[in-house]
Each structure stands twice: as structure tokens, then as C-alpha cells.
Amino acid sequence: MRVAMYYNNNDVRLEEMPVPEIGPDELLVKVIASGICGSDVLEWYRIKKAPRVLGHEIAGDIVNVGKNVKKFKSGDRVFVSHHVPCNTCHYCIFGHHTACETLHTTNFDPGGFSEYIRVPSINVDRGTFILPDNVSYEEGSFVEPLGCVLRGQRIAGLKPGQTILIIGSGISGCLHIKLACALGAGKIIATDINSFRMEMARKFGADFVFDGKEYSPDMLKDVNNGRLADLVILCTGALSAAYQALESVDRGGTIMFFAVPHPDDKLLIPINEFWRNEITLVTSYAVNINDVVETIELLSAKRVNVVDMITHRLPLAKTGEGFILVAKADKSMKVIIEPQK
């Protein structure tokens, strides 16, 4: 089978690998749609394990079923979660499934930028979900990223009527805008340093959009009755943006680090001021299986439209072009790879 092998953001090669053989408790899935995630182009995060086949936002068809698998059959349309928790450790029991060691060590084989993937038994058991008939493969490829956003807003405690500031209007920032609209947020303000993404933020529901290079908390106050934001969601790894987040949260508010600065960057937090004003800092990583179920329901009910976020659809042989598009962060939003083309 063909795969797109990642060496670095500028070197993704079309190569051949054997179709994975499955065991009695496993599945073979033909990948129909596979989204490029912003994390796929974080070289400091990815390159240490190169070369490898990336891709974790997938939807496809089951084409082979292990003899012990009873829940699924050949022909089922599915979303498959690449990371799954054990559900029994200390962290899972207390609701921190994405801190589970099992979640950090599970994956499907080889990766979503390939024609087929082998789904290990643990992923079959708790990470494979039937797509409703009215959810397309493309929509199915959004289950993982939208699920991450849903989990993040749940952890941050988003409430109807709150003023939300979203710093960074790439794919994750714009998904936060769309979901915040669907969940009844009050005023939604967004920033970005790219004019195309600023326009996308407006299109997807932001009430006000500011150029991140010019943004100041006073600009936020000007459109929010003199107040800062109840909830600030950081969706870019720029250190300057992280400081903007610290300066933009209102008393009693929350900052959610959906993205984080480079590991070598140091972020100084005004903890005395935050203590006095009861400001909460939270983080969110990955997606919990319960949030996957809710995300599929949101997509099926058409409460969040994701298809209009797709700017590029590319065959597997052009995966490298897709990586360059996402890494440049210029005039692209969601890039979908179609491995069967």
C-alpha cells in the first residue's frame, strides 16, 4: 500500500509498505479522509520520531474483521481514535483520561496518511465508532479535532453568555469559535496575525476580530463594555500571544491553554495578581472517549458545520504539499488528504 512518510515538514515522501496484517481481535480500515492537524507540523514535537507515517484525524471503511470481533463488520463506516485510555488507572478514575499512560502509548498502525490502518484490539474496544449515515467521511475526520475543542471548553467551564477571547484563529481557534457559538457564548472576540484567518474567524462567527500584532487589552475593553474576557482560549504557541492571554482575562475569569509555547520558552505568570482576582489557569490536551461520542452527536445534529472549513482536498501523493500549506499558515484552513486517490 502507499503511505506518506514524514521526514520533516518539507520532506514528506510517497512510499510503499505492506498492508498491515490483523490479529483475531483487530480491524483493518481503509482510510477515506485524513486531516492534517496543526500538531503534525510542529517539528520540535514530531521530528524526534521521524521517519514515520503521521495522521490521526481519520474516517474510513472497515474492510477486514478479526475472528473474535463482534461489535463491527466489514463495510461499517467508522471514526477511529488513535489514542485510547485504560479506563482503570488513577488518572482515568479521577477523570483525567488524557493523562493516562496507556493513552500516551496507544496508536493505530501505521498512521492516517496511508491507504489502510490496522486497529489494535484496545482501539477496537474503546476507540472505534460507527459514523451515522448523515455524517460524511470528511465530517468524520473532524471528530478528533472537534472533540479536543469540546473537551477544552468543558474543562474551561464555558457558560452561555460569557465573553470569549480566542487568540489564534487557525483551525483549532475557528473550531472554538464555531463550538462557542453553538453552546451559547455571548460575545466572541478573536485575533490572528494573518488576514485570511482573520476573515475566516469573522465568517465562522466571531463578533469582533483584531490583528494580533496590534491587539491590546484596551481594544477588548472597547468592545466589551469596559471589561476583559470571562474566558480566554489560547490557540497559538507564540510566546507573545501567551502574554496577551495573561493580560486579557477579567476578574474571576479563566485562561485555557489549548496550545502552549515552545518547551524552551518561559512564561512568567503574575500569580499574586491572579490570586487576588481569582483567575483560573487550565490546560487541555487531546480528547476523552466520552467527548468523542458527544462530538459525533453534534456533527450528526448539524449543530457545528465543519465542511465549510475545508480549503484543500489532496490525494495521498500530494501530502507533502499539504504539510507545507499547513506549516506556512497562510491561505489554508483545513487540509484533507484522500488516501484512496
C-alpha positions in Angstrom: 0.0 0.0 0.0 1.0 3.6 -0.4 1.9 5.8 2.6 3.1 9.4 3.1 6.3 9.1 5.1 7.2 12.1 7.2 10.8 13.1 7.5 10.2 16.8 8.2 7.7 19.5 7.1 9.4 20.0 3.8 10.1 16.3 3.2 7.1 14.0 3.1 7.6 11.1 0.7 5.2 8.8 -1.0 6.5 5.3 -0.2 5.3 1.7 -0.2 4.6 -0.5 2.8 2.9 -3.9 3.2 -0.8 -3.8 4.1 -0.9 -4.5 7.8 -1.9 -8.0 8.9 -4.5 -8.0 11.6 -4.9 -10.4 14.5 -8.1 -12.0 15.8 -9.1 -9.0 17.9 -8.2 -6.3 15.4 -9.6 -4.5 12.4 -8.3 -3.3 9.0 -9.7 0.0 8.0 -9.5 1.7 4.5 -8.8 5.4 5.1 -11.1 7.6 3.1 -10.4 11.0 4.7 -7.4 12.1 6.9 -7.0 15.6 8.1 -3.6 17.3 8.7 -3.5 18.6 12.3 -1.6 21.7 13.4 0.4 19.4 15.7 1.5 17.4 12.7 3.6 20.3 11.5 5.2 21.1 14.9 8.6 19.9 14.0 10.0 20.2 17.6 7.2 17.8 18.6 7.3 15.4 15.6 10.8 15.2 14.1 12.3 13.3 17.0 10.3 10.2 15.9 10.8 10.7 12.2 10.6 9.0 9.8 7.1 7.9 10.5 3.6 7.9 9.0 1.6 10.6 10.7 -2.2 11.3 10.6 -4.7 10.8 13.4 -7.8 12.6 12.2 -9.3 9.8 10.1 -12.5 8.2 8.9 -12.9 5.2 6.6 -14.4 1.8 6.0 -13.8 -1.5 7.8 -12.5 -3.9 5.2 -11.4 -6.9 7.3 -12.5 -8.0 10.8 -10.6 -10.3 13.2 -12.5 -13.5 14.0 -13.1 -12.5 17.6 -14.5 -9.1 16.9 -18.3 -9.0 17.3 -19.1 -5.3 17.5 -18.2 -4.4 13.9 -18.5 -5.9 10.4 -16.9 -5.3 7.1 -18.4 -2.3 5.4 -19.0 -0.3 8.6 -18.2 3.4 8.2 -16.1 4.4 11.2 -14.1 7.0 13.0 -11.1 5.5 14.8 -9.4 7.2 17.8 -5.6 6.8 17.7 -5.1 7.3 21.4 -7.3 5.5 24.0 -7.1 5.3 27.8 -7.0 2.3 30.0 -10.1 3.5 32.0 -8.8 1.8 35.2 -5.8 3.8 36.4 -5.7 6.5 39.0 -5.9 9.3 36.3 -8.8 7.7 34.4 -10.8 7.1 37.6 -10.5 10.7 38.5 -11.5 12.0 35.1 -8.0 12.8 33.6 -8.1 10.2 30.8 -5.7 12.1 28.6 -3.1 11.9 31.4 -3.3 8.1 31.3 -0.1 6.4 30.3 -2.0 3.9 28.1 -3.4 6.8 26.1 0.1 8.2 25.5 1.4 4.8 24.3 -1.5 3.6 22.1 -1.9 4.2 18.3 -3.1 2.6 15.2 -0.7 1.2 12.6 0.9 2.9 10.7 -0.9 6.3 10.6 -3.7 8.1 8.9 -1.7 9.2 5.8 -1.8 5.7 4.4 -4.3 3.6 2.4 -5.0 1.2 5.3 -4.5 1.1 9.0 -4.5 -1.8 11.5 -6.7 -1.0 14.5 -5.2 -2.8 17.7 -7.6 -4.6 20.0 -7.7 -1.9 22.6 -8.6 0.7 20.0 -11.3 -1.7 18.7 -12.7 -2.0 22.2 -12.8 1.7 23.1 -11.7 3.8 20.2 -13.8 2.8 17.2 -17.1 4.4 16.5 -19.8 3.9 13.8 -20.4 7.1 11.8 -24.1 7.9 11.4 -25.4 7.8 7.8 -25.7 11.6 7.7 -22.1 12.2 8.8 -19.7 12.1 5.8 -16.2 10.8 5.8 -14.9 14.4 5.7 -17.1 15.3 8.8 -15.8 12.1 10.4 -12.2 13.3 10.1 -13.2 16.3 12.3 -14.3 14.1 15.2 -10.9 14.1 16.8 -10.1 17.9 16.5 -13.6 19.0 17.3 -13.7 16.5 20.2 -10.5 18.1 21.6 -12.2 21.5 21.4 -15.3 20.2 23.1 -13.2 18.8 25.9 -11.3 22.0 26.3 -14.4 24.1 26.6 -15.8 21.7 29.1 -12.7 21.8 31.2 -12.7 25.6 31.0 -16.3 25.7 32.2 -17.7 27.8 29.3 -21.1 29.2 30.2 -23.8 30.7 28.0 -23.5 34.5 27.8 -19.8 34.7 28.6 -17.4 36.9 26.7 -14.8 34.6 25.0 -11.5 35.8 23.6 -9.8 33.3 21.2 -6.2 34.1 20.5 -5.1 32.4 17.2 -7.7 31.7 14.5 -6.2 28.7 12.8 -8.2 25.5 12.6 -8.4 25.0 16.3 -9.2 28.6 17.0 -12.0 28.6 14.4 -13.4 25.3 15.8 -13.5 27.0 19.2 -15.4 29.9 17.6 -17.9 27.6 16.0 -18.5 25.5 19.1 -18.7 28.5 21.4 -21.5 29.8 19.1 -23.3 26.5 19.2 -23.0 26.4 23.0 -24.5 29.9 23.5 -21.4 32.0 24.3 -22.1 35.7 24.5 -19.6 37.9 22.7 -16.8 36.2 20.8 -13.6 38.1 20.1 -10.8 36.6 18.0 -7.3 37.5 17.0 -4.8 36.4 14.4 -1.8 37.9 12.6 -2.9 36.5 9.2 -5.6 38.4 7.2 -7.0 35.2 5.7 -7.6 33.7 9.1 -9.0 36.9 10.5 -11.6 36.8 7.7 -12.3 33.1 8.4 -12.8 34.0 12.1 -15.4 36.6 11.1 -17.1 34.1 8.7 -17.3 31.4 11.4 -19.0 33.6 14.0 -16.6 35.9 15.8 -18.3 39.2 16.7 -15.0 41.2 16.6 -11.7 40.2 15.1 -8.4 42.0 15.8 -4.9 41.9 14.2 -2.8 40.0 16.8 0.2 42.3 16.0 -1.8 45.3 17.1 -4.1 43.8 19.7 -4.1 45.2 23.3 -6.5 44.5 26.2 -7.8 48.1 25.8 -9.2 47.1 22.4 -11.0 44.2 24.1 -12.5 46.6 26.7 -13.6 48.9 23.9 -16.0 46.3 22.5 -16.9 44.6 25.8 -18.4 47.4 27.9 -15.1 48.2 29.6 -14.4 44.6 30.7 -11.9 42.0 29.8 -12.8 38.4 28.8 -14.5 35.9 31.0 -12.7 33.1 29.2 -9.5 33.4 27.2 -8.6 30.4 24.9 -5.0 30.3 23.7 -4.8 28.6 20.3 -1.3 29.5 19.2 2.2 28.6 20.5 3.6 32.2 20.2 5.0 33.3 23.5 3.8 36.9 22.8 0.3 35.5 22.4 0.5 33.7 25.7 1.3 37.1 27.4 -1.6 38.6 25.6 -3.8 35.9 27.2 -2.5 36.7 30.7 -3.3 40.4 30.2 -6.8 39.8 28.7 -8.7 37.8 31.4 -11.2 39.5 33.6 -11.5 39.1 37.4 -12.9 35.7 38.2 -12.1 34.6 34.7 -10.3 31.6 33.2 -7.4 31.2 30.7 -7.3 27.9 28.9 -4.0 26.9 27.3 -5.2 24.8 24.3 -1.9 25.5 22.7 1.4 26.1 24.6 4.7 27.9 23.8 7.8 26.1 22.7 9.3 24.0 25.5 12.4 26.3 25.8 10.2 29.4 26.3 9.5 30.5 29.9 6.2 32.2 30.7 6.1 34.4 33.7 2.7 34.4 35.4 1.6 37.3 37.7 0.4 34.9 40.3 -0.2 37.5 43.1 -2.5 39.4 40.8 -4.2 36.2 39.7 -4.6 35.1 43.3 -6.2 38.4 44.3 -8.6 38.3 41.4 -9.4 34.6 41.5 -8.2 33.9 38.0 -8.0 30.3 36.9 -5.4 28.7 34.6 -6.3 25.4 32.9 -4.8 23.2 30.2 -6.4 20.8 27.8 -4.7 18.0 25.9 -6.3 15.5 23.5 -9.8 14.1 23.7 -11.7 11.8 26.1 -13.8 9.0 24.6 -17.0 10.4 26.1 -16.3 13.6 24.3 -15.9 11.7 21.0 -19.5 10.3 21.5 -20.8 13.8 22.1 -18.9 15.2 19.1 -20.4 12.7 16.7 -23.8 13.6 18.0 -23.1 17.3 17.4 -22.0 16.6 13.9 -25.0 14.3 13.2 -27.4 17.0 14.5 -25.6 19.6 12.3 -25.1 21.9 15.3 -21.5 22.5 14.1 -20.8 22.8 10.4 -17.2 21.8 9.6 -17.3 21.1 5.9 -17.1 24.9 5.1 -13.7 24.9 6.9 -12.1 22.6 4.3 -9.9 24.7 2.0 -7.9 21.9 0.3 -8.6 18.3 -0.6 -5.4 16.5 -1.8 -4.6 13.0 -3.0 -2.1 10.9 -0.9 0.7 11.7 -3.4 0.4 15.4 -2.5 0.5 15.0 1.3 3.8 16.9 1.2 2.1 19.9 -0.4 -0.5 19.7 2.3 2.2 19.8 5.1 3.7 22.9 3.5 0.3 24.6 3.3 -0.4 23.9 7.0 3.1 24.8 8.1 3.0 28.2 6.3 -0.3 29.0 7.9 -1.2 31.4 5.1 -4.3 30.8 3.0 -5.4 27.4 4.2 -7.7 26.3 7.0 -8.4 22.6 6.9 -6.4 20.4 4.6 -7.9 16.9 4.0 -5.8 14.1 2.5 -7.7 11.5 0.5 -5.6 8.3 0.6 -7.6 6.4 -1.9 -6.9 9.0 -4.6 
